[in-house]
Structure formats: structure tokens, C-alpha cells
């Protein structure tokens, strides 16, 4: 089985937010977040996936998810690199 660790990005009131999670079905999980059925923090915002990594073992995925959640510097680096490459993101049409 595949386990995905992902970072989501959203823009709300002119500020960018990230969310880190793990799942076995990336598309379904993103849909749940965007339908306000995901984590409480993600409700009311439109999200896009800016980063994902695949693991074969759940334990490794959970360890990496925990690391990303705690490492703000790494998350911000991923976020800023994504925003630099994709300057014309339109969150309203997601």
C-alpha cells in the first residue's frame, strides 16, 4: 500500500496558509478538505497540493508528516519555492 505525505496551500484574507497531512488516497483527501469535511483547520478554505511524497510503510509516512509539521522552516521553503514558480495561482476558481 502507498502512503502519501502532503502539503496543502490556501490563500485566505491575503495570507497564505499551509497544512500537512498523510493519506492513502491523495485526490480523495484533497476533495474532502475542499468540501469542508477534512481537518477543522482546513474548513472554509480552498486548497491545492504543493508537495507530496510517497512511502511504502505507514510508520515512515507518519514520521515524515510529524517532521514536516514541526519544521516550519522547511514548510516555508517549500511554500515560497512553489509560489515563486507559480505566481499566477487563482484560488477562487479551485
Backbone atoms as SQL, in Angstrom:
CREATE TABLE atoms (id INTEGER PRIMARY KEY, chain TEXT, resi INTEGER, resn TEXT, atom TEXT, x REAL, y REAL, z REAL);
INSERT INTO atoms VALUES
  (1, 'A', 1, 'UNK', 'N', 0.843, -1.183, 0.000),
  (2, 'A', 1, 'UNK', 'CA', 0.000, 0.000, 0.000),
  (3, 'A', 1, 'UNK', 'C', 0.889, 1.247, 0.000),
  (4, 'A', 2, 'UNK', 'N', 0.415, 2.302, -0.645),
  (5, 'A', 2, 'UNK', 'CA', 1.138, 3.562, -0.693),
  (6, 'A', 2, 'UNK', 'C', 0.554, 4.541, 0.326),
  (7, 'A', 3, 'UNK', 'N', 1.431, 5.276, 0.969),
  (8, 'A', 3, 'UNK', 'CA', 1.042, 6.317, 1.915),
  (9, 'A', 3, 'UNK', 'C', 1.641, 7.629, 1.439),
  (10, 'A', 4, 'UNK', 'N', 0.823, 8.658, 1.362),
  (11, 'A', 4, 'UNK', 'CA', 1.259, 9.961, 0.888),
  (12, 'A', 4, 'UNK', 'C', 1.350, 10.933, 2.047),
  (13, 'A', 5, 'UNK', 'N', 2.432, 11.673, 2.095),
  (14, 'A', 5, 'UNK', 'CA', 2.554, 12.822, 2.989),
  (15, 'A', 5, 'UNK', 'C', 2.458, 14.033, 2.074),
  (16, 'A', 6, 'UNK', 'N', 1.637, 15.002, 2.451),
  (17, 'A', 6, 'UNK', 'CA', 1.375, 16.114, 1.541),
  (18, 'A', 6, 'UNK', 'C', 1.370, 17.448, 2.278),
  (19, 'A', 7, 'UNK', 'N', 1.577, 18.495, 1.492),
  (20, 'A', 7, 'UNK', 'CA', 1.424, 19.864, 1.987),
  (21, 'A', 7, 'UNK', 'C', 0.391, 20.543, 1.103),
  (22, 'A', 8, 'UNK', 'N', -0.599, 21.135, 1.745),
  (23, 'A', 8, 'UNK', 'CA', -1.622, 21.902, 1.049),
  (24, 'A', 8, 'UNK', 'C', -1.348, 23.380, 1.232),
  (25, 'A', 9, 'UNK', 'N', -1.797, 24.171, 0.259),
  (26, 'A', 9, 'UNK', 'CA', -1.643, 25.618, 0.320),
  (27, 'A', 9, 'UNK', 'C', -2.994, 26.269, 0.060),
  (28, 'A', 10, 'UNK', 'N', -3.282, 27.317, 0.827),
  (29, 'A', 10, 'UNK', 'CA', -4.509, 28.074, 0.647),
  (30, 'A', 10, 'UNK', 'C', -4.224, 29.553, 0.867),
  (31, 'A', 11, 'UNK', 'N', -5.011, 30.377, 0.214),
  (32, 'A', 11, 'UNK', 'CA', -4.917, 31.818, 0.429),
  (33, 'A', 11, 'UNK', 'C', -6.236, 32.276, 1.037),
  (34, 'A', 12, 'UNK', 'N', -6.135, 32.955, 2.170),
  (35, 'A', 12, 'UNK', 'CA', -7.311, 33.414, 2.890),
  (36, 'A', 12, 'UNK', 'C', -7.014, 34.787, 3.449),
  (37, 'A', 13, 'UNK', 'N', -7.820, 35.767, 3.065),
  (38, 'A', 13, 'UNK', 'CA', -7.621, 37.158, 3.501),
  (39, 'A', 13, 'UNK', 'C', -6.191, 37.631, 3.221),
  (40, 'A', 14, 'UNK', 'N', -5.743, 37.406, 1.988),
  (41, 'A', 14, 'UNK', 'CA', -4.424, 37.839, 1.509),
  (42, 'A', 14, 'UNK', 'C', -3.245, 37.248, 2.266),
  (43, 'A', 15, 'UNK', 'N', -3.445, 36.108, 2.898),
  (44, 'A', 15, 'UNK', 'CA', -2.363, 35.425, 3.588),
  (45, 'A', 15, 'UNK', 'C', -2.356, 33.966, 3.155),
  (46, 'A', 16, 'UNK', 'N', -1.159, 33.416, 2.972),
  (47, 'A', 16, 'UNK', 'CA', -1.033, 32.023, 2.565),
  (48, 'A', 16, 'UNK', 'C', -0.873, 31.117, 3.784),
  (49, 'A', 17, 'UNK', 'N', -1.609, 30.001, 3.769),
  (50, 'A', 17, 'UNK', 'CA', -1.564, 29.019, 4.846),
  (51, 'A', 17, 'UNK', 'C', -1.162, 27.665, 4.280),
  (52, 'A', 18, 'UNK', 'N', -0.481, 26.879, 5.100),
  (53, 'A', 18, 'UNK', 'CA', -0.144, 25.513, 4.704),
  (54, 'A', 18, 'UNK', 'C', -0.744, 24.539, 5.708),
  (55, 'A', 19, 'UNK', 'N', -0.948, 23.340, 5.226),
  (56, 'A', 19, 'UNK', 'CA', -1.451, 22.256, 6.067),
  (57, 'A', 19, 'UNK', 'C', -0.714, 20.988, 5.669),
  (58, 'A', 20, 'UNK', 'N', -0.279, 20.212, 6.640),
  (59, 'A', 20, 'UNK', 'CA', 0.439, 18.963, 6.391),
  (60, 'A', 20, 'UNK', 'C', -0.428, 17.797, 6.843),
  (61, 'A', 21, 'UNK', 'N', -0.461, 16.744, 6.031),
  (62, 'A', 21, 'UNK', 'CA', -1.222, 15.560, 6.391),
  (63, 'A', 21, 'UNK', 'C', -0.680, 14.329, 5.704),
  (64, 'A', 22, 'UNK', 'N', -1.312, 13.196, 5.985),
  (65, 'A', 22, 'UNK', 'CA', -0.966, 11.964, 5.283),
  (66, 'A', 22, 'UNK', 'C', -2.247, 11.224, 4.933),
  (67, 'A', 23, 'UNK', 'N', -2.183, 10.404, 3.894),
  (68, 'A', 23, 'UNK', 'CA', -3.355, 9.689, 3.418),
  (69, 'A', 23, 'UNK', 'C', -2.928, 8.521, 2.532),
  (70, 'A', 24, 'UNK', 'N', -3.890, 7.667, 2.206),
  (71, 'A', 24, 'UNK', 'CA', -3.621, 6.621, 1.224),
  (72, 'A', 24, 'UNK', 'C', -4.229, 6.976, -0.134),
  (73, 'A', 25, 'UNK', 'N', -5.084, 8.014, -0.172),
  (74, 'A', 25, 'UNK', 'CA', -5.720, 8.451, -1.413),
  (75, 'A', 25, 'UNK', 'C', -5.655, 9.975, -1.475),
  (76, 'A', 26, 'UNK', 'N', -4.681, 10.485, -2.194),
  (77, 'A', 26, 'UNK', 'CA', -4.406, 11.925, -2.218),
  (78, 'A', 26, 'UNK', 'C', -5.556, 12.731, -2.823),
  (79, 'A', 27, 'UNK', 'N', -6.098, 12.284, -3.946),
  (80, 'A', 27, 'UNK', 'CA', -7.180, 13.016, -4.609),
  (81, 'A', 27, 'UNK', 'C', -8.423, 13.085, -3.712),
  (82, 'A', 28, 'UNK', 'N', -8.790, 11.939, -3.142),
  (83, 'A', 28, 'UNK', 'CA', -9.968, 11.898, -2.275),
  (84, 'A', 28, 'UNK', 'C', -9.782, 12.790, -1.047),
  (85, 'A', 29, 'UNK', 'N', -8.579, 12.780, -0.489),
  (86, 'A', 29, 'UNK', 'CA', -8.314, 13.590, 0.706),
  (87, 'A', 29, 'UNK', 'C', -8.391, 15.076, 0.390),
  (88, 'A', 30, 'UNK', 'N', -7.852, 15.483, -0.748),
  (89, 'A', 30, 'UNK', 'CA', -7.935, 16.889, -1.158),
  (90, 'A', 30, 'UNK', 'C', -9.391, 17.293, -1.345),
  (91, 'A', 31, 'UNK', 'N', -10.167, 16.434, -1.981),
  (92, 'A', 31, 'UNK', 'CA', -11.594, 16.730, -2.162),
  (93, 'A', 31, 'UNK', 'C', -12.296, 16.908, -0.818),
  (94, 'A', 32, 'UNK', 'N', -11.970, 16.065, 0.153),
  (95, 'A', 32, 'UNK', 'CA', -12.581, 16.191, 1.483),
  (96, 'A', 32, 'UNK', 'C', -12.211, 17.521, 2.140),
  (97, 'A', 33, 'UNK', 'N', -10.946, 17.910, 2.019),
  (98, 'A', 33, 'UNK', 'CA', -10.534, 19.207, 2.589),
  (99, 'A', 33, 'UNK', 'C', -11.309, 20.349, 1.926),
  (100, 'A', 34, 'UNK', 'N', -11.448, 20.283, 0.610),
  (101, 'A', 34, 'UNK', 'CA', -12.122, 21.367, -0.111),
  (102, 'A', 34, 'UNK', 'C', -13.637, 21.345, 0.063),
  (103, 'A', 35, 'UNK', 'N', -14.193, 20.235, 0.520),
  (104, 'A', 35, 'UNK', 'CA', -15.624, 20.141, 0.788),
  (105, 'A', 35, 'UNK', 'C', -15.937, 20.380, 2.266),
  (106, 'A', 36, 'UNK', 'N', -14.961, 20.892, 3.007),
  (107, 'A', 36, 'UNK', 'CA', -15.104, 21.190, 4.438),
  (108, 'A', 36, 'UNK', 'C', -15.384, 19.939, 5.257),
  (109, 'A', 37, 'UNK', 'N', -14.867, 18.797, 4.806),
  (110, 'A', 37, 'UNK', 'CA', -15.032, 17.550, 5.549),
  (111, 'A', 37, 'UNK', 'C', -13.682, 17.024, 6.034),
  (112, 'A', 38, 'UNK', 'N', -12.669, 17.834, 5.897),
  (113, 'A', 38, 'UNK', 'CA', -11.340, 17.437, 6.353),
  (114, 'A', 38, 'UNK', 'C', -11.093, 17.935, 7.763),
  (115, 'A', 39, 'UNK', 'N', -9.859, 18.188, 8.066),
  (116, 'A', 39, 'UNK', 'CA', -9.484, 18.698, 9.379),
  (117, 'A', 39, 'UNK', 'C', -10.151, 20.046, 9.642),
  (118, 'A', 40, 'UNK', 'N', -10.401, 20.343, 10.893),
  (119, 'A', 40, 'UNK', 'CA', -11.085, 21.579, 11.271),
  (120, 'A', 40, 'UNK', 'C', -10.356, 22.814, 10.723),
  (121, 'A', 41, 'UNK', 'N', -9.027, 22.804, 10.774),
  (122, 'A', 41, 'UNK', 'CA', -8.235, 23.938, 10.302),
  (123, 'A', 41, 'UNK', 'C', -8.465, 24.226, 8.822),
  (124, 'A', 42, 'UNK', 'N', -8.771, 23.209, 8.040),
  (125, 'A', 42, 'UNK', 'CA', -8.872, 23.384, 6.588),
  (126, 'A', 42, 'UNK', 'C', -10.252, 23.815, 6.121),
  (127, 'A', 43, 'UNK', 'N', -11.222, 23.812, 7.001),
  (128, 'A', 43, 'UNK', 'CA', -12.592, 24.140, 6.602),
  (129, 'A', 43, 'UNK', 'C', -12.726, 25.607, 6.209),
  (130, 'A', 44, 'UNK', 'N', -13.521, 25.845, 5.157),
  (131, 'A', 44, 'UNK', 'CA', -13.800, 27.206, 4.720),
  (132, 'A', 44, 'UNK', 'C', -12.748, 27.798, 3.808),
  (133, 'A', 45, 'UNK', 'N', -11.757, 27.004, 3.422),
  (134, 'A', 45, 'UNK', 'CA', -10.702, 27.487, 2.528),
  (135, 'A', 45, 'UNK', 'C', -10.601, 26.539, 1.346),
  (136, 'A', 46, 'UNK', 'N', -10.100, 27.034, 0.229),
  (137, 'A', 46, 'UNK', 'CA', -9.829, 26.198, -0.937),
  (138, 'A', 46, 'UNK', 'C', -8.346, 25.868, -0.941),
  (139, 'A', 47, 'UNK', 'N', -8.024, 24.595, -1.154),
  (140, 'A', 47, 'UNK', 'CA', -6.665, 24.100, -1.028),
  (141, 'A', 47, 'UNK', 'C', -6.143, 23.525, -2.329),
  (142, 'A', 48, 'UNK', 'N', -4.827, 23.639, -2.509),
  (143, 'A', 48, 'UNK', 'CA', -4.142, 22.965, -3.609),
  (144, 'A', 48, 'UNK', 'C', -2.963, 22.193, -3.015),
  (145, 'A', 49, 'UNK', 'N', -2.594, 21.119, -3.671),
  (146, 'A', 49, 'UNK', 'CA', -1.446, 20.333, -3.220),
  (147, 'A', 49, 'UNK', 'C', -0.190, 20.943, -3.820),
  (148, 'A', 50, 'UNK', 'N', 0.761, 21.304, -2.961),
  (149, 'A', 50, 'UNK', 'CA', 2.013, 21.871, -3.461),
  (150, 'A', 50, 'UNK', 'C', 3.192, 20.925, -3.285),
  (151, 'A', 51, 'UNK', 'N', 2.975, 19.841, -2.534),
  (152, 'A', 51, 'UNK', 'CA', 4.065, 18.897, -2.286),
  (153, 'A', 51, 'UNK', 'C', 3.475, 17.571, -1.833),
  (154, 'A', 52, 'UNK', 'N', 4.054, 16.481, -2.326),
  (155, 'A', 52, 'UNK', 'CA', 3.678, 15.162, -1.812),
  (156, 'A', 52, 'UNK', 'C', 4.856, 14.211, -1.948),
  (157, 'A', 53, 'UNK', 'N', 4.891, 13.256, -1.064),
  (158, 'A', 53, 'UNK', 'CA', 5.941, 12.246, -1.057),
  (159, 'A', 53, 'UNK', 'C', 5.295, 10.910, -0.728),
  (160, 'A', 54, 'UNK', 'N', 5.732, 9.849, -1.421),
  (161, 'A', 54, 'UNK', 'CA', 5.138, 8.519, -1.261),
  (162, 'A', 54, 'UNK', 'C', 6.020, 7.644, -0.387),
  (163, 'A', 55, 'UNK', 'N', 5.361, 6.892, 0.495),
  (164, 'A', 55, 'UNK', 'CA', 6.049, 5.919, 1.349),
  (165, 'A', 55, 'UNK', 'C', 5.364, 4.568, 1.225),
  (166, 'A', 56, 'UNK', 'N', 6.133, 3.507, 1.385),
  (167, 'A', 56, 'UNK', 'CA', 5.570, 2.154, 1.353),
  (168, 'A', 56, 'UNK', 'C', 5.087, 1.707, 2.724),
  (169, 'A', 57, 'UNK', 'N', 5.622, 2.327, 3.770),
  (170, 'A', 57, 'UNK', 'CA', 5.243, 1.959, 5.137),
  (171, 'A', 57, 'UNK', 'C', 4.562, 3.132, 5.831),
  (172, 'A', 58, 'UNK', 'N', 3.474, 2.816, 6.521),
  (173, 'A', 58, 'UNK', 'CA', 2.723, 3.843, 7.237),
  (174, 'A', 58, 'UNK', 'C', 3.569, 4.510, 8.310),
  (175, 'A', 59, 'UNK', 'N', 4.388, 3.744, 8.989),
  (176, 'A', 59, 'UNK', 'CA', 5.206, 4.298, 10.067),
  (177, 'A', 59, 'UNK', 'C', 6.179, 5.360, 9.540),
  (178, 'A', 60, 'UNK', 'N', 6.742, 5.118, 8.364),
  (179, 'A', 60, 'UNK', 'CA', 7.659, 6.108, 7.775),
  (180, 'A', 60, 'UNK', 'C', 6.909, 7.372, 7.353),
  (181, 'A', 61, 'UNK', 'N', 5.715, 7.181, 6.808),
  (182, 'A', 61, 'UNK', 'CA', 4.902, 8.337, 6.410),
  (183, 'A', 61, 'UNK', 'C', 4.534, 9.182, 7.622),
  (184, 'A', 62, 'UNK', 'N', 4.137, 8.534, 8.699),
  (185, 'A', 62, 'UNK', 'CA', 3.761, 9.269, 9.907),
  (186, 'A', 62, 'UNK', 'C', 4.955, 10.012, 10.507),
  (187, 'A', 63, 'UNK', 'N', 6.127, 9.415, 10.470),
  (188, 'A', 63, 'UNK', 'CA', 7.332, 10.093, 10.974),
  (189, 'A', 63, 'UNK', 'C', 7.648, 11.330, 10.145),
  (190, 'A', 64, 'UNK', 'N', 7.534, 11.199, 8.818),
  (191, 'A', 64, 'UNK', 'CA', 7.829, 12.349, 7.954),
  (192, 'A', 64, 'UNK', 'C', 6.763, 13.430, 8.105),
  (193, 'A', 65, 'UNK', 'N', 5.505, 13.027, 8.254),
  (194, 'A', 65, 'UNK', 'CA', 4.442, 14.005, 8.478),
  (195, 'A', 65, 'UNK', 'C', 4.730, 14.798, 9.749),
  (196, 'A', 66, 'UNK', 'N', 5.091, 14.104, 10.806),
  (197, 'A', 66, 'UNK', 'CA', 5.404, 14.764, 12.078),
  (198, 'A', 66, 'UNK', 'C', 6.566, 15.737, 11.896),
  (199, 'A', 67, 'UNK', 'N', 7.598, 15.309, 11.175),
  (200, 'A', 67, 'UNK', 'CA', 8.757, 16.166, 10.927),
  (201, 'A', 67, 'UNK', 'C', 8.346, 17.439, 10.180),
  (202, 'A', 68, 'UNK', 'N', 7.545, 17.295, 9.125),
  (203, 'A', 68, 'UNK', 'CA', 7.100, 18.463, 8.361),
  (204, 'A', 68, 'UNK', 'C', 6.232, 19.395, 9.200),
  (205, 'A', 69, 'UNK', 'N', 5.386, 18.837, 10.046),
  (206, 'A', 69, 'UNK', 'CA', 4.529, 19.675, 10.886),
  (207, 'A', 69, 'UNK', 'C', 5.352, 20.518, 11.858),
  (208, 'A', 70, 'UNK', 'N', 6.435, 19.961, 12.339),
  (209, 'A', 70, 'UNK', 'CA', 7.266, 20.668, 13.317),
  (210, 'A', 70, 'UNK', 'C', 8.301, 21.595, 12.675),
  (211, 'A', 71, 'UNK', 'N', 8.687, 21.324, 11.442),
  (212, 'A', 71, 'UNK', 'CA', 9.756, 22.078, 10.782),
  (213, 'A', 71, 'UNK', 'C', 9.184, 23.198, 9.914),
  (214, 'A', 72, 'UNK', 'N', 8.849, 24.315, 10.541),
  (215, 'A', 72, 'UNK', 'CA', 8.277, 25.472, 9.837),
  (216, 'A', 72, 'UNK', 'C', 9.205, 26.001, 8.752),
  (217, 'A', 73, 'UNK', 'N', 10.488, 25.953, 9.015),
  (218, 'A', 73, 'UNK', 'CA', 11.465, 26.463, 8.052),
  (219, 'A', 73, 'UNK', 'C', 11.375, 25.689, 6.729),
  (220, 'A', 74, 'UNK', 'N', 11.289, 24.364, 6.825),
  (221, 'A', 74, 'UNK', 'CA', 11.192, 23.531, 5.632),
  (222, 'A', 74, 'UNK', 'C', 9.866, 23.766, 4.910),
  (223, 'A', 75, 'UNK', 'N', 8.772, 23.856, 5.678),
  (224, 'A', 75, 'UNK', 'CA', 7.457, 24.119, 5.073),
  (225, 'A', 75, 'UNK', 'C', 7.446, 25.451, 4.339),
  (226, 'A', 76, 'UNK', 'N', 8.019, 26.479, 4.963),
  (227, 'A', 76, 'UNK', 'CA', 8.059, 27.786, 4.325),
  (228, 'A', 76, 'UNK', 'C', 8.918, 27.778, 3.073),
  (229, 'A', 77, 'UNK', 'N', 10.003, 27.032, 3.094),
  (230, 'A', 77, 'UNK', 'CA', 10.862, 26.927, 1.913),
  (231, 'A', 77, 'UNK', 'C', 10.098, 26.285, 0.760),
  (232, 'A', 78, 'UNK', 'N', 9.375, 25.201, 1.040),
  (233, 'A', 78, 'UNK', 'CA', 8.562, 24.542, 0.017),
  (234, 'A', 78, 'UNK', 'C', 7.480, 25.498, -0.493),
  (235, 'A', 79, 'UNK', 'N', 6.831, 26.215, 0.426),
  (236, 'A', 79, 'UNK', 'CA', 5.775, 27.159, 0.058),
  (237, 'A', 79, 'UNK', 'C', 6.320, 28.284, -0.826),
  (238, 'A', 80, 'UNK', 'N', 7.418, 28.907, -0.423),
  (239, 'A', 80, 'UNK', 'CA', 7.956, 30.022, -1.192),
  (240, 'A', 80, 'UNK', 'C', 8.485, 29.576, -2.550),
  (241, 'A', 81, 'UNK', 'N', 9.093, 28.395, -2.626),
  (242, 'A', 81, 'UNK', 'CA', 9.543, 27.879, -3.922),
  (243, 'A', 81, 'UNK', 'C', 8.361, 27.633, -4.853),
  (244, 'A', 82, 'UNK', 'N', 7.285, 27.091, -4.310),
  (245, 'A', 82, 'UNK', 'CA', 6.091, 26.856, -5.109),
  (246, 'A', 82, 'UNK', 'C', 5.496, 28.181, -5.591),
  (247, 'A', 83, 'UNK', 'N', 5.379, 29.149, -4.692),
  (248, 'A', 83, 'UNK', 'CA', 4.789, 30.434, -5.063),
  (249, 'A', 83, 'UNK', 'C', 5.638, 31.169, -6.092),
  (250, 'A', 84, 'UNK', 'N', 6.937, 31.030, -5.992),
  (251, 'A', 84, 'UNK', 'CA', 7.830, 31.680, -6.951),
  (252, 'A', 84, 'UNK', 'C', 7.631, 31.105, -8.353),
  (253, 'A', 85, 'UNK', 'N', 7.465, 29.789, -8.431),
  (254, 'A', 85, 'UNK', 'CA', 7.287, 29.121, -9.720),
  (255, 'A', 85, 'UNK', 'C', 5.882, 29.303, -10.287),
  (256, 'A', 86, 'UNK', 'N', 4.917, 29.559, -9.424),
  (257, 'A', 86, 'UNK', 'CA', 3.507, 29.631, -9.828),
  (258, 'A', 86, 'UNK', 'C', 2.890, 30.937, -9.356),
  (259, 'A', 87, 'UNK', 'N', 3.367, 32.025, -9.886),
  (260, 'A', 87, 'UNK', 'CA', 2.945, 33.350, -9.423),
  (261, 'A', 87, 'UNK', 'C', 1.467, 33.639, -9.677),
  (262, 'A', 88, 'UNK', 'N', 0.884, 33.025, -10.672),
  (263, 'A', 88, 'UNK', 'CA', -0.485, 33.361, -11.072),
  (264, 'A', 88, 'UNK', 'C', -1.505, 32.347, -10.578),
  (265, 'A', 89, 'UNK', 'N', -1.401, 31.930, -9.343),
  (266, 'A', 89, 'UNK', 'CA', -2.363, 30.986, -8.781),
  (267, 'A', 89, 'UNK', 'C', -3.674, 31.707, -8.516),
  (268, 'A', 90, 'UNK', 'N', -4.759, 31.107, -8.961),
  (269, 'A', 90, 'UNK', 'CA', -6.079, 31.682, -8.709),
  (270, 'A', 90, 'UNK', 'C', -6.871, 30.741, -7.814),
  (271, 'A', 91, 'UNK', 'N', -6.918, 31.046, -6.540),
  (272, 'A', 91, 'UNK', 'CA', -7.588, 30.175, -5.563),
  (273, 'A', 91, 'UNK', 'C', -9.103, 30.252, -5.673),
  (274, 'A', 92, 'UNK', 'N', -9.629, 31.305, -6.276),
  (275, 'A', 92, 'UNK', 'CA', -11.079, 31.463, -6.331),
  (276, 'A', 92, 'UNK', 'C', -11.715, 30.487, -7.311),
  (277, 'A', 93, 'UNK', 'N', -10.957, 29.976, -8.280),
  (278, 'A', 93, 'UNK', 'CA', -11.524, 29.065, -9.265),
  (279, 'A', 93, 'UNK', 'C', -11.290, 27.608, -8.910),
  (280, 'A', 94, 'UNK', 'N', -10.690, 27.332, -7.771),
  (281, 'A', 94, 'UNK', 'CA', -10.435, 25.950, -7.393),
  (282, 'A', 94, 'UNK', 'C', -11.700, 25.258, -6.938);
